[in-house]
């Protein structure tokens, strides 16, 4: 094997499913040292170390290295490889076939039953067909549920071919656990065989157990990515300025952290977070992709002892060829935000990516993002004074709540904490990447490969399109009040000088383009005329949404408060400023009001209409001249 071939094989030993990556805590203590020695020997060979050096350092000869590497690259029935799991002492990668019968003289046996159930199935075809009928036609039910439903009838059929002192009746559980394992194995082998048949139709190329591609191959960075939202196991209290500049505090909150991770390099490509919510909306999903597309820059850190590691960052900012790179395939779960039209349109139409939710009732396996969430909890959030174990004691939660109140942070400081923690993860070496960090792996791949890249030269513009939505609206107006034409959208009336004069276009259709994460006081409109569109320019929102810049999310929050009769707006005033002033007054007595103020994000100061602004500027200028 040449050095180039070894480097090509190395990524194949990654954890292609969540079960392929052995954790040392799951390995018997008397086997850990042997497993480590085997793994270091195989890794040294893949890095180009000579056989003589490996023999000297680890004690394995050339034939043993080839044998261990062959075991690692052996394929499972579902198409993935065993990986380093095959190096655990005592692990068998070949199916066991029992030859000797179970001793009928021993009752309630717990040992010496290896292969007994498979032997029973091989001898009795009727039992095999009975289990097969229910195992492969039970939809999304788990193997345990199917086994429980058919167990009584299964034992009746066994009683016709086996005596009471024979297997499975002479065991402690009468083969219950073996039946569950057999159903799992039967399903895995069935769908692995089905994956090789191209005539099975859509969905035939994924296993219902792992939902991984049937052909294990070397992935390149940005080819496949996983996305998930995780509710962090830590509390935090945010402080913000009140009306008079004093600090006001929220109640202890948690947040949703949404992360996009690359399967090949394990790099976190982008992230977003949602404050104190029971769930996250589609706009938060799109923000994580916007973060991945926009070139990353380190934040200015103000918290003590908070620092970026050497090599920390995100690929868009530290890998030159990763700037503007687009993901080919994204693996999601079935959350409502992931199936929303905004998410599907943005990823498929704008980015040209493929979305994979998995087959019906069999969600796509996302082992890397799940493992990352676990790592962030155990080695990140829970180590903070405000972190806690959700399965821990009540006292641990109370300690985290108290610490959160004592260590209140601003919104900017919370941004710094999350950005540093995730950026530092991309600088940590991974065993599966042959002790390279995710950022190093991406740079190495880009420097050694000539594969075509899907990238854009203007990532900021493409990222902005991800947060853009379109609507078809009807021009309203006229009637008894003879109101000038306008467009109604999200409880606001939009118009401009051009639209006001188009009284003959009332009831006609208009295409609206909105940047939902920008200032939605301004929208772009196009009048539809057959197959053509005439630009109407920028439409502006009328009172009470006309003064303060705000996003769609902020408007929706204020609309909910107004709908619940918790907000009274005087004629001519601005809705956003009324909401801000009301919540700041209530924050003195209710911290929940501060929570809403923080969730709404930064509400800017109102902007005066251009005529008033110019008039004040002229007055100020003349006053300044008189003072001189």
VEXDREN-2710 file (C-alpha; in Angstrom, 1 decimal):
% VEXDREN-2710
k/r/px/py/pz
1/UNK/0.0/0.0/0.0
2/UNK/1.4/3.4/-1.0
3/UNK/1.3/6.5/1.2
4/UNK/-1.4/8.0/-1.0
5/UNK/-3.5/4.8/-0.7
6/UNK/-3.1/4.8/3.0
7/UNK/-4.3/8.4/3.3
8/UNK/-7.3/7.5/1.1
9/UNK/-8.2/4.6/3.4
10/UNK/-7.8/6.5/6.7
11/UNK/-11.0/8.5/6.5
12/UNK/-12.9/5.3/5.8
13/UNK/-12.2/4.3/9.4
14/UNK/-14.4/7.1/10.7
15/UNK/-17.5/6.4/12.8
16/UNK/-20.0/6.0/9.9
17/UNK/-22.7/5.1/12.4
18/UNK/-23.1/6.0/16.0
19/UNK/-22.2/2.3/16.9
20/UNK/-19.0/2.2/14.9
21/UNK/-17.0/4.4/17.1
22/UNK/-16.1/2.4/20.2
23/UNK/-15.9/4.3/23.5
24/UNK/-13.3/3.1/25.9
25/UNK/-15.9/3.2/28.7
26/UNK/-17.7/0.4/26.9
27/UNK/-14.6/-1.8/26.5
28/UNK/-13.7/-4.3/29.4
29/UNK/-10.9/-2.9/31.5
30/UNK/-8.7/-5.9/30.8
31/UNK/-9.0/-5.3/27.0
32/UNK/-8.4/-1.5/26.9
33/UNK/-4.6/-1.6/26.7
34/UNK/-4.7/-4.2/23.9
35/UNK/-7.3/-2.2/22.0
36/UNK/-5.2/1.0/22.3
37/UNK/-2.0/-0.8/21.1
38/UNK/-3.8/-2.2/18.1
39/UNK/-5.4/1.1/17.2
40/UNK/-2.0/3.0/17.4
41/UNK/-0.3/0.3/15.3
42/UNK/-2.9/0.6/12.5
43/UNK/-2.9/4.4/12.7
44/UNK/0.9/4.5/12.5
45/UNK/0.8/2.3/9.4
46/UNK/-1.8/4.6/7.7
47/UNK/0.5/7.6/8.5
48/UNK/3.4/5.9/6.6
49/UNK/5.4/4.4/9.5
50/UNK/7.6/1.5/8.4
51/UNK/6.8/-2.1/9.6
52/UNK/10.1/-2.3/11.4
53/UNK/9.2/0.8/13.5
54/UNK/5.7/-0.5/14.2
55/UNK/7.2/-3.8/15.3
56/UNK/9.6/-2.1/17.6
57/UNK/7.1/0.4/19.1
58/UNK/3.9/-1.7/19.3
59/UNK/4.9/-5.3/18.8
60/UNK/2.9/-6.2/15.7
61/UNK/4.4/-7.8/12.6
62/UNK/3.5/-7.0/9.0
63/UNK/1.0/-9.9/8.6
64/UNK/-0.8/-8.8/11.9
65/UNK/-1.1/-5.2/10.6
66/UNK/-2.6/-6.4/7.4
67/UNK/-5.0/-8.7/9.2
68/UNK/-6.2/-5.9/11.6
69/UNK/-6.6/-3.4/8.8
70/UNK/-8.6/-6.0/6.8
71/UNK/-10.9/-6.5/9.8
72/UNK/-11.4/-2.7/10.1
73/UNK/-12.4/-2.4/6.5
74/UNK/-14.8/-5.4/6.6
75/UNK/-18.3/-4.3/5.6
76/UNK/-21.4/-4.7/7.8
77/UNK/-24.7/-6.0/6.3
78/UNK/-25.9/-2.4/6.0
79/UNK/-22.9/-1.4/3.8
80/UNK/-20.9/0.5/6.5
81/UNK/-17.5/-0.7/7.7
82/UNK/-16.6/-2.0/11.2
83/UNK/-13.9/0.6/11.6
84/UNK/-11.8/0.5/14.8
85/UNK/-14.6/-1.4/16.5
86/UNK/-13.1/-4.5/14.9
87/UNK/-9.9/-4.1/16.9
88/UNK/-11.6/-4.7/20.3
89/UNK/-10.3/-8.0/21.6
90/UNK/-13.0/-10.7/21.5
91/UNK/-15.2/-8.9/18.9
92/UNK/-16.3/-11.2/16.1
93/UNK/-17.0/-9.8/12.7
94/UNK/-18.2/-13.1/11.2
95/UNK/-21.6/-14.6/12.0
96/UNK/-21.5/-17.5/14.6
97/UNK/-23.1/-20.8/13.7
98/UNK/-23.8/-23.2/16.5
99/UNK/-23.4/-26.9/15.9
100/UNK/-24.0/-28.6/19.2
101/UNK/-27.5/-28.7/20.7
102/UNK/-28.4/-27.0/24.0
103/UNK/-28.1/-29.3/26.9
104/UNK/-31.8/-30.2/27.8
105/UNK/-30.9/-31.4/31.3
106/UNK/-30.1/-27.8/32.6
107/UNK/-33.1/-25.7/33.5
108/UNK/-33.2/-21.8/33.5
109/UNK/-29.9/-21.6/31.7
110/UNK/-28.1/-18.2/31.4
111/UNK/-24.9/-19.4/29.8
112/UNK/-23.9/-21.6/27.0
113/UNK/-26.7/-20.4/24.7
114/UNK/-24.6/-18.7/22.0
115/UNK/-26.2/-19.2/18.6
116/UNK/-29.1/-21.3/20.0
117/UNK/-31.8/-19.0/18.6
118/UNK/-30.3/-18.9/15.2
119/UNK/-30.0/-22.7/15.3
120/UNK/-33.7/-22.9/16.1
121/UNK/-34.6/-20.6/13.2
122/UNK/-32.4/-22.6/10.8
123/UNK/-34.0/-25.9/11.7
124/UNK/-37.6/-24.7/11.7
125/UNK/-38.5/-22.8/8.6
126/UNK/-42.1/-22.3/9.7
127/UNK/-40.9/-20.3/12.7
128/UNK/-38.6/-18.3/10.5
129/UNK/-41.4/-17.4/8.1
130/UNK/-43.7/-16.4/10.9
131/UNK/-41.2/-14.0/12.5
132/UNK/-40.3/-12.7/9.0
133/UNK/-43.9/-11.9/8.2
134/UNK/-44.3/-9.5/11.1
135/UNK/-40.7/-8.2/11.3
136/UNK/-40.7/-6.8/7.7
137/UNK/-44.3/-5.6/7.6
138/UNK/-44.6/-3.7/10.9
139/UNK/-43.9/-0.2/9.6
140/UNK/-41.9/2.0/12.0
141/UNK/-42.5/-0.2/15.1
142/UNK/-39.4/-1.1/17.0
143/UNK/-38.1/-4.6/17.2
144/UNK/-39.0/-4.8/20.9
145/UNK/-42.6/-3.8/20.2
146/UNK/-42.9/-6.4/17.4
147/UNK/-41.3/-9.1/19.5
148/UNK/-43.7/-8.4/22.4
149/UNK/-46.8/-8.6/20.1
150/UNK/-45.8/-12.0/18.6
151/UNK/-44.1/-13.6/21.5
152/UNK/-47.1/-15.5/22.9
153/UNK/-48.0/-17.0/19.5
154/UNK/-44.3/-17.7/18.8
155/UNK/-44.0/-19.8/21.9
156/UNK/-47.1/-21.8/21.0
157/UNK/-45.5/-22.6/17.6
158/UNK/-42.2/-23.5/19.4
159/UNK/-44.1/-25.9/21.7
160/UNK/-45.1/-27.9/18.6
161/UNK/-41.5/-28.6/17.6
162/UNK/-39.6/-28.5/20.9
163/UNK/-40.1/-30.2/24.2
164/UNK/-40.6/-28.3/27.6
165/UNK/-37.0/-29.1/28.5
166/UNK/-35.5/-27.9/25.3
167/UNK/-34.6/-24.5/24.0
168/UNK/-36.1/-21.9/24.3
169/UNK/-38.2/-23.2/27.3
170/UNK/-35.2/-24.1/29.4
171/UNK/-33.9/-20.5/29.5
172/UNK/-34.6/-17.8/32.0
173/UNK/-36.5/-15.5/29.5
174/UNK/-37.6/-18.2/27.1
175/UNK/-35.7/-16.5/24.2
176/UNK/-37.4/-13.1/24.6
177/UNK/-34.2/-11.0/24.2
178/UNK/-32.9/-13.3/21.4
179/UNK/-36.1/-12.7/19.5
180/UNK/-35.6/-8.9/19.6
181/UNK/-32.0/-9.2/18.4
182/UNK/-33.1/-11.6/15.6
183/UNK/-35.8/-9.2/14.3
184/UNK/-33.2/-6.4/14.3
185/UNK/-30.7/-8.5/12.4
186/UNK/-33.4/-9.8/9.9
187/UNK/-34.4/-6.2/9.1
188/UNK/-30.9/-5.0/8.7
189/UNK/-30.0/-7.9/6.3
190/UNK/-33.3/-7.5/4.4
191/UNK/-32.9/-3.7/3.7
192/UNK/-29.1/-4.1/2.9
193/UNK/-30.1/-6.6/0.2
194/UNK/-32.9/-4.3/-1.0
195/UNK/-30.4/-1.4/-1.3
196/UNK/-28.6/-3.3/-4.0
197/UNK/-31.7/-3.6/-6.2
198/UNK/-32.2/-0.4/-8.3
199/UNK/-35.8/-1.5/-9.2
200/UNK/-37.1/-1.1/-5.7
201/UNK/-38.0/2.6/-6.2
202/UNK/-37.4/5.7/-4.1
203/UNK/-36.2/5.0/-0.6
204/UNK/-34.7/1.6/-1.4
205/UNK/-31.2/2.9/-0.9
206/UNK/-31.3/3.5/2.8
207/UNK/-31.4/1.1/5.7
208/UNK/-34.3/1.6/8.2
209/UNK/-31.9/1.1/11.1
210/UNK/-29.1/3.4/10.3
211/UNK/-30.5/5.3/7.3
212/UNK/-27.0/5.7/5.9
213/UNK/-26.1/5.5/2.2
214/UNK/-25.7/1.8/1.3
215/UNK/-22.3/2.3/-0.3
216/UNK/-19.6/3.3/2.1
217/UNK/-17.3/5.8/0.4
218/UNK/-14.9/8.6/1.1
219/UNK/-16.7/11.8/1.6
220/UNK/-15.2/15.2/0.7
221/UNK/-15.8/18.3/2.9
222/UNK/-19.1/20.0/2.3
223/UNK/-20.5/17.0/0.5
224/UNK/-22.8/15.9/3.3
225/UNK/-23.8/17.8/6.5
226/UNK/-26.0/17.3/9.5
227/UNK/-28.2/19.8/11.2
228/UNK/-29.9/19.7/14.6
229/UNK/-31.3/21.9/17.3
230/UNK/-30.4/21.2/20.9
231/UNK/-31.7/22.7/24.1
232/UNK/-28.6/23.5/26.1
233/UNK/-28.3/22.2/29.7
234/UNK/-27.4/25.5/31.3
235/UNK/-29.2/28.5/32.7
236/UNK/-28.3/32.1/32.0
237/UNK/-29.6/35.5/33.1
238/UNK/-29.2/38.4/30.6
239/UNK/-28.9/42.0/31.8
240/UNK/-29.9/44.9/29.6
241/UNK/-30.2/48.7/30.1
242/UNK/-33.5/50.1/31.3
243/UNK/-35.1/53.5/30.5
244/UNK/-32.7/55.4/32.8
245/UNK/-29.6/53.5/32.0
246/UNK/-29.9/51.1/35.0
247/UNK/-29.4/47.3/34.6
248/UNK/-32.5/45.2/34.4
249/UNK/-32.3/41.4/34.5
250/UNK/-34.2/38.5/33.0
251/UNK/-35.4/35.4/34.8
252/UNK/-33.1/32.3/34.3
253/UNK/-33.6/31.1/30.7
254/UNK/-32.3/28.3/28.5
255/UNK/-31.7/28.5/24.7
256/UNK/-31.9/26.4/21.6
257/UNK/-28.5/25.9/19.9
258/UNK/-28.7/25.0/16.2
259/UNK/-25.6/23.6/14.6
260/UNK/-24.6/22.6/11.1
261/UNK/-21.7/20.0/11.1
262/UNK/-19.8/18.5/8.2
263/UNK/-19.7/14.7/8.1
264/UNK/-16.3/14.4/6.4
265/UNK/-14.3/16.8/8.5
266/UNK/-16.5/16.9/11.7
267/UNK/-16.2/20.7/11.4
268/UNK/-18.9/23.0/12.7
269/UNK/-19.8/25.0/9.6
270/UNK/-22.3/27.4/11.2
271/UNK/-24.6/27.9/14.1
272/UNK/-27.5/30.0/15.4
273/UNK/-29.3/30.2/18.7
274/UNK/-32.8/30.9/19.9
275/UNK/-33.4/32.6/23.3
276/UNK/-35.7/31.1/25.9
277/UNK/-38.2/29.4/23.6
278/UNK/-40.1/26.1/23.7
279/UNK/-39.0/25.5/20.1
280/UNK/-37.2/27.2/17.3
281/UNK/-38.7/28.6/14.0
282/UNK/-37.5/28.2/10.4
283/UNK/-35.8/31.5/10.5
284/UNK/-33.4/30.2/13.1
285/UNK/-32.5/27.2/10.9
286/UNK/-31.7/29.6/8.0
287/UNK/-29.6/31.8/10.2
288/UNK/-27.3/28.8/10.9
289/UNK/-26.8/28.4/7.1
290/UNK/-26.2/32.2/6.8
291/UNK/-23.5/31.9/9.4
292/UNK/-21.9/29.1/7.5
293/UNK/-21.9/31.1/4.3
294/UNK/-20.7/34.4/5.7
295/UNK/-16.9/34.7/6.2
296/UNK/-16.3/34.3/9.9
297/UNK/-14.3/36.9/11.9
298/UNK/-13.3/36.5/15.6
299/UNK/-15.3/38.5/18.0
300/UNK/-13.9/41.2/20.3
301/UNK/-13.8/39.4/23.7
302/UNK/-14.6/41.3/26.9
303/UNK/-15.2/38.5/29.3
304/UNK/-12.1/37.6/31.5
305/UNK/-10.4/34.2/30.8
306/UNK/-12.3/33.8/27.5
307/UNK/-10.0/33.3/24.5
308/UNK/-9.8/31.5/21.2
309/UNK/-7.4/28.6/20.8
310/UNK/-4.7/28.6/18.3
311/UNK/-6.3/27.5/15.0
312/UNK/-9.8/28.1/16.3
313/UNK/-12.6/29.4/14.0
314/UNK/-15.0/28.3/11.4
315/UNK/-14.1/27.0/7.9
316/UNK/-15.5/30.1/6.2
317/UNK/-12.9/32.3/7.9
318/UNK/-9.9/30.1/8.4
319/UNK/-9.9/27.8/5.2
320/UNK/-9.3/29.9/2.0
321/UNK/-11.1/27.6/-0.3
322/UNK/-14.0/27.1/2.1
323/UNK/-15.2/30.7/1.7
324/UNK/-18.4/30.6/-0.2
325/UNK/-18.6/26.8/-0.3
326/UNK/-22.1/25.3/-0.5
327/UNK/-23.3/22.0/1.1
328/UNK/-24.5/19.3/-1.3
329/UNK/-26.7/17.3/1.0
330/UNK/-28.2/18.2/4.4
331/UNK/-29.6/15.6/6.9
332/UNK/-32.5/16.9/9.0
333/UNK/-34.9/15.4/11.5
334/UNK/-38.7/15.9/11.2
335/UNK/-39.0/19.1/13.2
336/UNK/-41.5/21.6/11.9
337/UNK/-38.9/24.3/11.3
338/UNK/-36.9/21.8/9.1
339/UNK/-39.9/21.1/6.9
340/UNK/-41.1/24.7/6.6
341/UNK/-41.4/26.2/3.1
342/UNK/-38.8/28.8/4.0
343/UNK/-36.2/26.1/4.8
344/UNK/-37.0/23.9/1.8
345/UNK/-37.0/26.8/-0.6
346/UNK/-33.8/28.4/0.7
347/UNK/-31.8/25.2/0.7
348/UNK/-33.0/23.7/-2.6
349/UNK/-33.7/26.8/-4.7
350/UNK/-31.0/29.2/-3.4
351/UNK/-28.2/26.8/-2.4
352/UNK/-29.1/24.0/-4.8
353/UNK/-28.7/21.4/-1.9
354/UNK/-30.5/18.1/-1.4
355/UNK/-32.5/17.6/1.8
356/UNK/-32.7/14.2/3.4
357/UNK/-35.2/13.6/6.2
358/UNK/-35.0/9.8/5.9
359/UNK/-37.7/7.4/4.8
360/UNK/-41.2/7.6/6.3
361/UNK/-41.1/6.5/10.0
362/UNK/-37.3/5.9/9.7
363/UNK/-35.6/9.2/10.3
364/UNK/-32.2/9.8/8.8
365/UNK/-29.4/8.9/11.2
366/UNK/-27.3/11.9/12.3
367/UNK/-24.6/10.4/14.5
368/UNK/-22.1/13.2/14.2
369/UNK/-24.4/16.0/15.3
370/UNK/-25.8/13.9/18.1
371/UNK/-22.3/13.0/19.3
372/UNK/-21.3/16.7/19.1
373/UNK/-24.3/17.7/21.2
374/UNK/-23.2/15.2/23.8
375/UNK/-19.6/16.4/23.7
376/UNK/-20.7/20.1/24.1
377/UNK/-22.8/19.2/27.1
378/UNK/-20.3/17.0/29.0
379/UNK/-17.2/19.0/28.1
380/UNK/-18.6/22.4/27.5
381/UNK/-21.9/23.7/29.0
382/UNK/-22.0/21.5/32.1
383/UNK/-18.5/22.6/33.1
384/UNK/-19.7/26.2/33.4
385/UNK/-20.9/27.4/36.8
386/UNK/-24.4/27.8/35.1
387/UNK/-24.4/24.2/33.7
388/UNK/-26.3/21.2/35.1
389/UNK/-27.0/17.6/34.4
390/UNK/-30.7/17.1/33.5
391/UNK/-30.6/13.7/35.1
392/UNK/-28.8/15.0/38.2
393/UNK/-30.2/16.0/41.6
394/UNK/-32.5/18.8/42.4
395/UNK/-29.7/20.5/44.3
396/UNK/-27.6/20.6/41.1
397/UNK/-30.3/22.6/39.2
398/UNK/-30.7/24.9/42.2
399/UNK/-27.0/25.6/42.2
400/UNK/-27.1/26.4/38.4
401/UNK/-30.0/28.7/38.9
402/UNK/-28.2/30.6/41.7
403/UNK/-25.0/30.8/39.7
404/UNK/-26.9/32.2/36.7
405/UNK/-28.3/34.9/38.8
406/UNK/-24.9/35.8/40.2
407/UNK/-23.2/35.7/36.8
408/UNK/-25.5/37.7/34.6
409/UNK/-24.3/38.5/31.1
410/UNK/-25.2/40.9/28.3
411/UNK/-26.4/39.6/24.9
412/UNK/-23.0/40.4/23.5
413/UNK/-21.2/38.4/26.2
414/UNK/-23.5/35.5/25.5
415/UNK/-22.6/35.7/21.8
416/UNK/-18.9/35.6/22.8
417/UNK/-19.3/32.5/25.0
418/UNK/-21.1/30.5/22.3
419/UNK/-18.8/31.6/19.5
420/UNK/-15.6/30.8/21.4
421/UNK/-16.8/27.4/22.5
422/UNK/-17.8/26.3/19.0
423/UNK/-14.8/27.9/17.3
424/UNK/-12.5/26.1/19.8
425/UNK/-14.1/22.8/19.0
426/UNK/-12.9/23.1/15.3
427/UNK/-9.4/23.4/16.6
428/UNK/-9.4/20.2/18.7
429/UNK/-7.6/17.2/17.1
430/UNK/-9.8/14.1/16.3
431/UNK/-8.6/10.5/16.4
432/UNK/-10.9/9.8/13.4
433/UNK/-9.1/12.4/11.4
434/UNK/-5.7/10.9/12.3
435/UNK/-5.2/13.5/15.1
436/UNK/-6.0/16.5/12.8
437/UNK/-8.4/19.2/13.8
438/UNK/-11.5/19.7/11.6
439/UNK/-10.0/23.0/10.3
440/UNK/-6.7/21.3/9.5
441/UNK/-8.4/18.5/7.7
442/UNK/-10.4/20.8/5.4
443/UNK/-7.2/22.8/4.6
444/UNK/-5.3/19.5/3.9
445/UNK/-8.1/18.2/1.7
446/UNK/-8.3/21.5/-0.3
447/UNK/-4.6/21.5/-0.8
448/UNK/-4.4/17.9/-2.1
449/UNK/-7.6/17.4/-4.1
450/UNK/-8.6/18.7/-7.5
451/UNK/-12.3/17.8/-7.1
452/UNK/-14.8/20.4/-8.4
453/UNK/-16.2/22.7/-5.8
454/UNK/-19.6/24.3/-5.5
455/UNK/-18.9/27.8/-4.3
456/UNK/-19.9/31.4/-4.9
457/UNK/-17.7/34.5/-5.3
458/UNK/-20.2/36.6/-3.3
459/UNK/-21.3/34.6/-0.2
460/UNK/-22.8/37.6/1.5
461/UNK/-25.3/38.2/-1.3
462/UNK/-26.2/34.5/-1.4
463/UNK/-26.6/34.4/2.3
464/UNK/-29.0/37.3/2.2
465/UNK/-31.2/35.4/-0.3
466/UNK/-31.6/32.6/2.2
467/UNK/-33.5/35.1/4.4
468/UNK/-35.7/36.4/1.6
469/UNK/-39.3/35.4/1.1
470/UNK/-41.8/36.2/-1.6
471/UNK/-45.6/36.6/-1.6
472/UNK/-48.3/37.3/-4.1
473/UNK/-50.6/40.1/-2.8
474/UNK/-53.6/42.0/-4.1
475/UNK/-53.6/45.8/-4.5
476/UNK/-56.3/47.2/-2.2
477/UNK/-57.9/50.6/-1.9
478/UNK/-60.7/52.6/-3.5
479/UNK/-64.2/51.9/-2.2
480/UNK/-66.4/54.4/-0.4
481/UNK/-63.4/55.9/1.4
482/UNK/-61.6/56.4/-1.9
483/UNK/-58.4/55.3/-0.2
484/UNK/-55.2/55.4/-2.4
485/UNK/-53.9/51.9/-3.5
486/UNK/-51.8/50.0/-0.9
487/UNK/-50.6/46.5/-0.1
488/UNK/-51.4/44.9/3.2
489/UNK/-48.8/42.6/4.8
490/UNK/-48.4/41.5/8.4
491/UNK/-50.9/44.1/9.7
492/UNK/-49.1/46.9/7.9
493/UNK/-50.1/48.9/4.9
494/UNK/-47.4/49.5/2.3
495/UNK/-47.4/52.1/-0.4
496/UNK/-45.2/54.7/-2.3
497/UNK/-45.8/57.6/-4.6
498/UNK/-45.9/55.3/-7.7
499/UNK/-48.5/52.9/-6.2
500/UNK/-50.7/55.8/-4.9
501/UNK/-51.3/57.0/-8.5
502/UNK/-52.2/53.5/-9.9
503/UNK/-55.9/53.7/-9.1
504/UNK/-56.7/51.6/-12.2
505/UNK/-54.6/48.7/-10.8
506/UNK/-56.7/48.0/-7.7
507/UNK/-57.4/44.2/-7.3
508/UNK/-54.4/43.3/-9.5
509/UNK/-51.7/41.0/-8.2
510/UNK/-48.3/42.1/-7.0
511/UNK/-45.2/40.0/-6.2
512/UNK/-43.6/41.1/-2.9
513/UNK/-40.0/40.4/-2.0
514/UNK/-39.1/40.8/1.7
515/UNK/-35.8/40.3/3.7
516/UNK/-37.3/38.9/6.9
517/UNK/-34.2/39.4/8.9
518/UNK/-33.7/43.0/7.7
519/UNK/-35.8/46.1/8.1
520/UNK/-39.3/45.0/7.0
521/UNK/-40.5/48.6/6.9
522/UNK/-39.3/48.5/3.3
523/UNK/-40.3/45.8/0.8
524/UNK/-39.8/45.5/-3.0
525/UNK/-42.9/45.1/-5.2
526/UNK/-43.5/44.0/-8.9
527/UNK/-46.8/44.4/-10.7
528/UNK/-47.7/41.3/-12.6
529/UNK/-48.9/41.7/-16.2
530/UNK/-49.3/38.4/-17.9
531/UNK/-45.8/36.9/-18.3
532/UNK/-44.1/40.2/-17.5
533/UNK/-43.5/42.1/-14.3
534/UNK/-43.2/45.9/-13.9
535/UNK/-41.1/47.1/-10.9
536/UNK/-43.0/49.4/-8.5
537/UNK/-39.9/50.2/-6.5
538/UNK/-39.6/50.2/-2.7
539/UNK/-42.9/50.3/-0.7
540/UNK/-42.8/51.8/2.8
541/UNK/-44.9/50.7/5.8
542/UNK/-47.5/53.1/7.2
543/UNK/-48.3/53.9/10.8
544/UNK/-47.9/52.5/13.4
545/UNK/-44.9/50.5/11.8
546/UNK/-43.3/53.4/10.0
547/UNK/-40.6/54.9/12.4
548/UNK/-38.5/52.2/14.1
549/UNK/-36.5/49.7/12.0
550/UNK/-37.5/46.1/12.9
551/UNK/-37.4/42.5/11.7
552/UNK/-40.3/40.1/11.0
553/UNK/-39.6/38.3/14.3
554/UNK/-39.8/41.5/16.3
555/UNK/-43.1/42.5/14.5
556/UNK/-44.7/39.2/15.2
557/UNK/-43.8/39.5/18.9
558/UNK/-45.4/42.9/19.2
559/UNK/-48.4/41.8/17.2
560/UNK/-49.0/39.0/19.7
561/UNK/-48.9/41.4/22.6
562/UNK/-51.3/43.7/20.8
563/UNK/-53.7/40.9/20.0
564/UNK/-53.8/39.9/23.7
565/UNK/-54.8/43.5/24.6
566/UNK/-51.5/44.0/26.5
567/UNK/-50.5/46.9/24.3
568/UNK/-52.4/50.1/23.6
569/UNK/-51.0/52.3/20.8
570/UNK/-52.1/55.9/20.5
571/UNK/-52.8/57.3/17.0
572/UNK/-49.6/58.6/15.3
573/UNK/-47.2/56.8/17.6
574/UNK/-44.9/53.9/16.7
575/UNK/-45.8/50.4/17.7
576/UNK/-42.2/49.2/18.3
577/UNK/-41.3/52.1/20.6
578/UNK/-44.6/51.7/22.5
579/UNK/-43.8/48.0/23.1
580/UNK/-40.2/48.8/24.2
581/UNK/-41.3/51.6/26.6
582/UNK/-44.0/49.4/28.1
583/UNK/-41.7/46.4/28.7
584/UNK/-39.0/48.7/30.2
585/UNK/-41.6/50.1/32.7
586/UNK/-42.9/46.7/33.6
587/UNK/-39.4/45.3/34.0
588/UNK/-39.1/47.1/37.3
589/UNK/-41.7/44.8/38.8
590/UNK/-41.8/41.8/36.4
591/UNK/-38.6/40.1/35.2
592/UNK/-40.7/38.3/32.6
593/UNK/-41.1/41.6/30.9
594/UNK/-37.3/41.8/30.6
595/UNK/-37.4/38.3/29.1
596/UNK/-39.7/39.5/26.3
597/UNK/-37.6/42.6/25.8
598/UNK/-34.5/40.5/25.3
599/UNK/-36.2/37.9/23.1
600/UNK/-37.3/40.7/20.8
601/UNK/-33.7/41.7/20.2
602/UNK/-32.3/45.2/20.0
603/UNK/-35.0/47.7/19.1
604/UNK/-33.4/50.8/17.6
605/UNK/-34.4/54.4/18.1
606/UNK/-37.2/55.7/15.8
607/UNK/-36.2/57.4/12.6
608/UNK/-38.0/60.6/11.8
609/UNK/-39.5/61.1/8.3
610/UNK/-37.1/62.8/5.9
611/UNK/-39.0/66.1/5.8
612/UNK/-38.9/66.5/9.6
613/UNK/-35.3/65.4/9.7
614/UNK/-34.3/68.0/7.1
615/UNK/-36.2/70.7/8.9
616/UNK/-34.5/70.0/12.2
617/UNK/-31.1/69.9/10.5
618/UNK/-31.8/73.4/9.0
619/UNK/-32.8/74.7/12.4
620/UNK/-29.7/73.2/14.1
621/UNK/-27.5/74.6/11.4
622/UNK/-28.9/78.2/11.7
623/UNK/-28.6/78.0/15.5
624/UNK/-25.0/76.9/15.2
625/UNK/-24.3/79.9/12.9
626/UNK/-25.8/82.4/15.4
627/UNK/-23.8/80.9/18.2
628/UNK/-20.6/81.6/16.2
END
